[in-house]
Amino acid sequence: MIPVSFPGGNHYATLLLSLICLATLLTWVVHLLRHRPARDWLAVHRRLGALLLLVLTGLGALYPYQLFSQWREARRMAGDEAAHRLALDTALALHGETLPAGTVLRLARPGQADSFVQAQFPSPASVAGMDAIRWLRHAPDDWSLILAQDQRVEGWTCSRNHPVELRLQQGRPRLASCHLAPGNSLDDQPLPAGTWLQAQPQGWLLRTDGSDALAVAGMDLLKAELRLAVDGKRERFEGLLAHETRLGGFTYPAGTRVASAPAGLSGAQPGDLLFSPSRGRSARHADGSEIAAGRSVLQSPQGELLSVIPNSQAGVLDVASVRLGP
């Protein structure tokens, strides 16, 4: 269905009032022209007649004035839009990139091409080594590109369905963040399409928010967050178990938070895992005991139990669930 926007209630009230007043005024004028007694009455009651004419004229002019105001505002906006719009007749070099002829610029300052905040290309054009159909400048050092197709950028394939964020570093645009297209992988495991990638000072941050699980350290995780080194090697991760998982003597329900053991945690070695049951659920041990929410289990990757500690000691923040909506 095509959405249709209807004017507000004041529009129709003003229209009806103006029509009634103008119709009354027109009828009265015709009556005055055709009937002498009416003109005699008006001559006797000049003040009252003048007041009635003034009221009818003023109220009748409300709707035409409203239309005129809207027309004038539309013209003003069109003029402002035209002043901030520039179509390039020839190619132009700006901010280290060459914009082809036919590019339409949206300017922050009228008449100054280098102040553009958006460039719409007539066909895919190269910006920062990527084929883009639109270039947006949020700040002098922060850009966004709408890609013509999925493209490989700094070792990752970014999706054309979301803007690719760039940041100038030492005068050169570098990838700041993007959503990944299908075909990316980590540790020989495919990354879900739509995974968000962000550049970090010492590597990369990956976040998955969709319904597709990501295999990490032999476990299927939802809402996973992975921190990678510059070379793409996984350094840390955390996420929620996509389904019931068993490691060593413990069975963890779906939704259990699992993360790399934080540095400095007593008794933990690099690669150890920290499991924290969610509120209302418990981890079960093979001997029948349970670990309820509020406590975390530290295990080696092979399943050896290292310790069971309070969440506060493990650095796990207990947050009550919040339900939105009725």
Summary of the structure (lengths in Angstrom):
residues: 326
radius of gyration: 34.3
end to end distance: 28.0
largest distance: 111.9
contacts: 879
relative contact order: 0.05
helix: 24%
strand: 40%
